[in-house]
Amino acid sequence: MNIAFLINQTHKEEVVFTTTLLAFKAHKRGHKILYIGLADFSYHGEQSVGAHCRIIEPSEEIADEEALLAALRDKEKVFVDSKQMDLLWIRFDPVLDMISRPWASATALQFAQLIKRQGTWVINDPDKLLEASDKLYLERFPKEIRPETVITRSYEDVIQFLDRQKDQIILKPLKGSGGKNVFLLKKDERHNLKQTVEVIARDGYLLAQEYLPAATKGDIRFFLVDGKPLVVDGKYASVNRVQQKGDIRSNIHQGGTAQAAVIDEKLLQTVEKVSKKLHDDGMYFVGLDIVGDKIMEINVFSPGALGHAGKLNDRDYATVLLEAIEQKLLETKQQDR
């Protein structure tokens, strides 16, 4: 297969990224790997839409993830028509280019839509990703699995929301990732609230969320494939991300630590309440961030930590995911004959 990964920019990719793991595993399985940056697409009329790609051929000797990135960065870009791509896998973070290249992510999704209409399988579905471009997507799911939330740019709205809560709230950007600009606000500590709201609202809307006491134990990143839990030999692909002492953020690259997650029936019931809609929306590979019986975020662009899940559970989740994709592509080709 020819698997194209849509990323922000090659020089921003890191060895520890889930995208790098997936690309390396796919290469080892004999697939051609293409990396496409957000600014690499090209439209040549209705009969030709594609991208200028950095390509790793199946015949190349690549020892590990670090070698894969090094090889990619040495490659000259080559134009590839979308009809030569078996899969376009969207794996970019819209937030990374929100300030410096505000046009990039929206335009790339439009190209992904064109490529989908040319007949290439695109995951996750770009039509629905346009609806899921920020944390408002969570509001489309059942109320009982969502924390109480207000989305606004108004300082007064935040004050009223805080007054309704028992003790404290979380403030964060509506369009955000990686734990950046996330604040815990207590009722009796309002002296910097106005400045905090202004900092977050400077780049768009903010999200005020009820604080869940269970968050002291961190959150659980839980992976779904085609609307179903990714599980191997009874071990669910998941990570319990625990924050540093004195920090409310559990994101691993913000200092949080990864631990094996305990998956109980209550958590699986919470997941079940969102799985059908994610499947129906074409969200093939998803990472849920779960605290207690609430889903805090639905990660549909570039859910990470799959490598951590594999190491903690001693399971090769990336290969199982790729096998599922290979099977679906094979079935699709057989149907088209």
JOURNOR-V904952 format. One record per backbone hydrogen bond with DSSP energy under -0.5 kcal/mol. CO is the residue of the C=O (numbers start at 1). NH is the residue of the N-H. E is the energy in kcal/mol with one decimal. If there is no record, write none. Layout:
co->CO nh->NH e->E
co->CO nh->NH e->E
This chain:
co->1 nh->3 e->-0.7
co->1 nh->32 e->-2.6
co->2 nh->4 e->-0.6
co->2 nh->86 e->-1.6
co->2 nh->87 e->-1.7
co->3 nh->5 e->-0.5
co->3 nh->34 e->-2.6
co->4 nh->6 e->-0.6
co->4 nh->89 e->-3.7
co->5 nh->7 e->-0.7
co->5 nh->36 e->-2.9
co->6 nh->91 e->-2.8
co->8 nh->38 e->-1.7
co->9 nh->12 e->-1.4
co->10 nh->13 e->-1.5
co->14 nh->17 e->-1.4
co->17 nh->21 e->-1.7
co->18 nh->22 e->-2.8
co->19 nh->23 e->-2.7
co->20 nh->24 e->-2.5
co->21 nh->25 e->-2.6
co->22 nh->26 e->-2.4
co->23 nh->27 e->-2.5
co->24 nh->28 e->-2.3
co->25 nh->29 e->-1.0
co->26 nh->31 e->-2.0
co->27 nh->30 e->-2.0
co->32 nh->3 e->-2.8
co->33 nh->56 e->-2.8
co->34 nh->5 e->-3.4
co->34 nh->36 e->-0.5
co->35 nh->54 e->-1.9
co->36 nh->7 e->-2.9
co->37 nh->40 e->-2.0
co->40 nh->52 e->-2.7
co->42 nh->50 e->-2.6
co->45 nh->44 e->-0.6
co->45 nh->48 e->-1.8
co->48 nh->44 e->-3.3
co->49 nh->82 e->-2.6
co->50 nh->42 e->-2.6
co->51 nh->53 e->-0.8
co->51 nh->80 e->-2.7
co->53 nh->55 e->-0.5
co->53 nh->78 e->-2.6
co->54 nh->35 e->-2.6
co->55 nh->57 e->-0.5
co->56 nh->33 e->-2.4
co->57 nh->60 e->-1.5
co->60 nh->62 e->-0.8
co->64 nh->68 e->-1.9
co->65 nh->69 e->-2.1
co->66 nh->70 e->-2.1
co->67 nh->71 e->-2.5
co->68 nh->72 e->-2.4
co->69 nh->73 e->-2.3
co->70 nh->74 e->-0.9
co->71 nh->74 e->-0.7
co->71 nh->75 e->-0.5
co->72 nh->75 e->-1.3
co->78 nh->53 e->-3.2
co->80 nh->51 e->-2.0
co->81 nh->84 e->-2.2
co->82 nh->85 e->-1.9
co->84 nh->86 e->-0.5
co->86 nh->121 e->-1.0
co->87 nh->4 e->-3.1
co->87 nh->89 e->-0.6
co->88 nh->90 e->-0.7
co->88 nh->123 e->-2.2
co->89 nh->6 e->-2.8
co->89 nh->91 e->-0.6
co->92 nh->94 e->-0.6
co->93 nh->96 e->-1.0
co->93 nh->97 e->-0.5
co->94 nh->97 e->-0.6
co->95 nh->98 e->-1.3
co->97 nh->101 e->-1.5
co->101 nh->104 e->-1.8
co->103 nh->107 e->-1.9
co->104 nh->108 e->-2.3
co->105 nh->109 e->-2.1
co->106 nh->110 e->-1.5
co->107 nh->111 e->-2.1
co->108 nh->112 e->-2.4
co->109 nh->113 e->-2.0
co->110 nh->114 e->-1.9
co->111 nh->115 e->-2.5
co->112 nh->116 e->-2.3
co->113 nh->117 e->-2.0
co->114 nh->118 e->-1.1
co->115 nh->120 e->-1.7
co->116 nh->119 e->-1.5
co->121 nh->88 e->-2.6
co->123 nh->90 e->-3.6
co->125 nh->129 e->-2.0
co->126 nh->130 e->-1.4
co->128 nh->131 e->-0.8
co->128 nh->132 e->-1.1
co->130 nh->133 e->-0.6
co->134 nh->137 e->-1.6
co->135 nh->138 e->-1.1
co->136 nh->139 e->-1.4
co->137 nh->140 e->-1.8
co->138 nh->141 e->-1.8
co->142 nh->145 e->-1.3
co->143 nh->146 e->-1.6
co->145 nh->295 e->-3.4
co->148 nh->210 e->-2.5
co->150 nh->208 e->-3.3
co->152 nh->206 e->-2.9
co->154 nh->158 e->-1.5
co->155 nh->159 e->-2.1
co->156 nh->160 e->-2.4
co->157 nh->161 e->-2.2
co->158 nh->162 e->-2.6
co->159 nh->163 e->-2.2
co->160 nh->164 e->-1.0
co->161 nh->164 e->-0.6
co->161 nh->165 e->-0.7
co->162 nh->165 e->-1.1
co->167 nh->187 e->-2.3
co->168 nh->211 e->-1.2
co->169 nh->185 e->-3.0
co->170 nh->209 e->-2.7
co->171 nh->183 e->-3.0
co->172 nh->207 e->-3.5
co->174 nh->135 e->-1.7
co->174 nh->176 e->-0.9
co->177 nh->180 e->-1.1
co->179 nh->182 e->-0.7
co->183 nh->171 e->-2.8
co->183 nh->185 e->-0.5
co->185 nh->169 e->-2.4
co->186 nh->189 e->-1.7
co->190 nh->193 e->-1.6
co->192 nh->196 e->-2.3
co->193 nh->197 e->-2.8
co->194 nh->198 e->-2.2
co->195 nh->199 e->-2.2
co->196 nh->200 e->-2.1
co->197 nh->201 e->-2.9
co->198 nh->202 e->-1.0
co->200 nh->203 e->-1.2
co->201 nh->204 e->-1.2
co->205 nh->174 e->-2.5
co->205 nh->175 e->-0.5
co->206 nh->152 e->-1.9
co->207 nh->172 e->-1.8
co->208 nh->150 e->-2.6
co->209 nh->170 e->-2.9
co->211 nh->213 e->-0.6
co->212 nh->215 e->-2.6
co->213 nh->216 e->-1.8
co->214 nh->217 e->-1.8
co->215 nh->218 e->-2.1
co->219 nh->221 e->-0.5
co->219 nh->241 e->-3.1
co->220 nh->222 e->-0.6
co->220 nh->290 e->-2.3
co->221 nh->239 e->-2.0
co->222 nh->288 e->-3.2
co->223 nh->230 e->-2.1
co->224 nh->286 e->-2.1
co->225 nh->228 e->-1.5
co->228 nh->225 e->-3.4
co->229 nh->231 e->-0.8
co->230 nh->237 e->-3.5
co->232 nh->235 e->-2.0
co->234 nh->236 e->-0.6
co->235 nh->232 e->-2.3
co->236 nh->238 e->-1.0
co->237 nh->223 e->-2.3
co->239 nh->221 e->-2.8
co->239 nh->241 e->-0.8
co->240 nh->242 e->-0.7
co->240 nh->259 e->-2.4
co->241 nh->219 e->-2.0
co->242 nh->257 e->-2.9
co->244 nh->247 e->-2.1
co->249 nh->244 e->-0.6
co->251 nh->254 e->-1.6
co->251 nh->256 e->-2.3
co->252 nh->255 e->-1.6
co->257 nh->242 e->-2.8
co->257 nh->259 e->-0.5
co->259 nh->240 e->-3.1
co->261 nh->263 e->-0.7
co->262 nh->264 e->-0.7
co->264 nh->268 e->-1.9
co->265 nh->269 e->-2.2
co->266 nh->270 e->-1.8
co->267 nh->271 e->-2.3
co->268 nh->272 e->-2.2
co->269 nh->273 e->-1.0
co->270 nh->273 e->-0.6
co->271 nh->274 e->-1.8
co->271 nh->275 e->-1.3
co->272 nh->276 e->-0.6
co->274 nh->278 e->-2.0
co->275 nh->279 e->-2.3
co->276 nh->280 e->-3.0
co->277 nh->281 e->-2.2
co->278 nh->283 e->-2.7
co->279 nh->282 e->-1.6
co->282 nh->125 e->-2.0
co->282 nh->284 e->-1.5
co->284 nh->226 e->-3.3
co->286 nh->224 e->-2.5
co->287 nh->299 e->-3.1
co->288 nh->222 e->-2.6
co->288 nh->290 e->-0.6
co->289 nh->296 e->-2.8
co->289 nh->297 e->-1.1
co->290 nh->220 e->-2.5
co->291 nh->294 e->-2.2
co->294 nh->291 e->-2.7
co->294 nh->296 e->-0.7
co->297 nh->289 e->-2.5
co->297 nh->299 e->-0.5
co->298 nh->300 e->-0.8
co->299 nh->287 e->-2.3
co->305 nh->309 e->-2.1
co->306 nh->310 e->-2.1
co->307 nh->311 e->-2.2
co->308 nh->312 e->-2.7
co->309 nh->313 e->-2.0
co->310 nh->314 e->-0.9
co->310 nh->315 e->-1.8
co->315 nh->317 e->-1.3
co->316 nh->320 e->-1.5
co->317 nh->321 e->-2.5
co->318 nh->322 e->-2.3
co->319 nh->323 e->-2.5
co->320 nh->324 e->-1.9
co->321 nh->325 e->-1.9
co->322 nh->326 e->-2.8
co->323 nh->327 e->-2.3
co->324 nh->328 e->-2.1
co->325 nh->329 e->-2.5
co->326 nh->330 e->-2.3
co->327 nh->331 e->-2.4
co->328 nh->332 e->-2.2
co->329 nh->333 e->-2.3
co->330 nh->334 e->-2.1
co->331 nh->335 e->-1.9
co->332 nh->336 e->-1.6
co->333 nh->337 e->-0.6
co->334 nh->337 e->-0.6
